[in-house]
Amino acid sequence: MLNQMVTNGVMDEEDVGLFKEIDEWFAEELPWPPQCKRQEKVICYFKTENSEMMMKMINPLLWLLERYDHPYYVVYTNHPGEIVYEDEYQVAVRIDENVVIEDLQDNWSPEDK
């Protein structure tokens, strides 16, 4: 969402800087699930046992979404679905074909930059 807002020139320069700083941190610290690289229909969830640092980094991103009146969801679940990828910080789950997801943005994998 925020990446698309940057691409569309919606955000102030200072906010773009904040987003890019946090985005770079995630690119360096968080493994990139292969399913996301291939743009498969998956949803990624942070694991609760490692969520403190993730939420510390995500909270400013949520603030940016609110600042620009962009809707978002924060989802907690004990039953995420069929896990197709897992690492220390996150799981990726395959979603049901009946679930509607907004059009996928262009791949923004750090490896594609």
C-alpha positions in Angstrom: 0.0 0.0 0.0 2.6 2.5 1.1 5.0 1.5 -1.7 2.2 2.3 -4.2 1.5 5.6 -2.5 5.2 6.6 -2.9 5.1 5.5 -6.6 2.0 7.6 -7.1 3.5 10.7 -5.4 0.9 10.9 -2.8 3.2 11.3 0.3 5.2 14.2 1.5 9.0 14.0 1.1 9.6 13.6 4.8 7.0 10.7 5.0 8.6 9.0 2.0 11.9 9.1 3.8 10.3 7.5 6.9 8.7 4.8 4.8 11.9 4.1 2.9 14.0 3.8 6.1 11.5 1.3 7.6 11.2 -0.6 4.3 15.0 -1.0 4.1 15.0 -2.3 7.6 12.5 -4.9 6.7 14.3 -5.8 3.5 17.5 -6.4 5.5 16.1 -8.1 8.6 13.1 -10.1 7.3 13.4 -13.1 5.1 11.5 -12.8 1.8 9.0 -15.7 1.3 9.4 -17.3 -2.1 5.6 -17.3 -2.5 5.6 -13.5 -2.2 8.4 -13.2 -4.7 6.3 -15.3 -7.1 3.2 -13.2 -6.2 1.2 -16.2 -5.2 -2.1 -15.6 -3.4 -0.8 -15.7 0.2 -1.1 -13.6 3.3 1.8 -13.2 5.6 1.4 -13.0 9.4 4.0 -12.1 12.0 4.4 -14.7 14.7 3.4 -13.3 18.1 6.5 -14.6 19.9 8.6 -12.2 17.8 6.1 -9.5 17.2 7.5 -6.8 19.6 10.2 -5.6 17.2 8.0 -6.0 14.1 5.3 -3.9 15.7 7.8 -1.3 16.7 8.7 -0.9 13.1 5.1 -1.3 11.8 3.4 1.3 14.0 5.0 4.2 12.1 3.7 2.6 8.9 0.2 2.4 10.3 0.5 6.0 11.3 1.4 6.9 7.7 -1.6 5.0 6.4 -3.9 6.9 8.8 -2.2 10.2 7.9 -3.2 9.7 4.3 -6.6 8.2 5.0 -5.7 4.8 3.6 -7.7 1.9 5.1 -5.9 -1.1 6.5 -6.5 -4.2 8.7 -4.6 -5.5 11.6 -5.4 -9.2 12.0 -4.7 -11.6 14.9 -5.6 -15.2 14.5 -4.8 -18.6 16.1 -5.9 -20.3 12.8 -4.2 -18.6 9.9 -4.9 -21.4 7.4 -2.6 -23.7 5.3 1.0 -22.6 6.1 3.1 -22.7 2.9 6.1 -20.9 4.3 7.5 -20.3 7.8 10.6 -18.7 9.2 11.6 -17.2 12.6 9.4 -14.1 12.2 6.5 -15.0 10.0 4.3 -17.5 8.3 2.8 -17.3 4.8 -0.6 -19.0 4.3 -2.3 -19.9 1.1 -5.7 -18.2 0.8 -8.9 -19.6 -0.3 -9.8 -18.9 -3.9 -13.0 -17.2 -2.7 -11.1 -14.5 -0.8 -10.8 -11.3 -2.8 -7.5 -9.4 -2.7 -6.9 -6.1 -4.3 -4.9 -6.2 -7.4 -1.3 -7.0 -6.6 1.2 -4.3 -6.9 4.3 -4.8 -9.0 6.8 -7.0 -7.3 8.9 -4.8 -4.9 11.3 -7.6 -3.7 14.6 -6.1 -2.7 16.2 -8.6 -5.1 14.4 -7.0 -8.0 15.8 -3.5 -7.3 
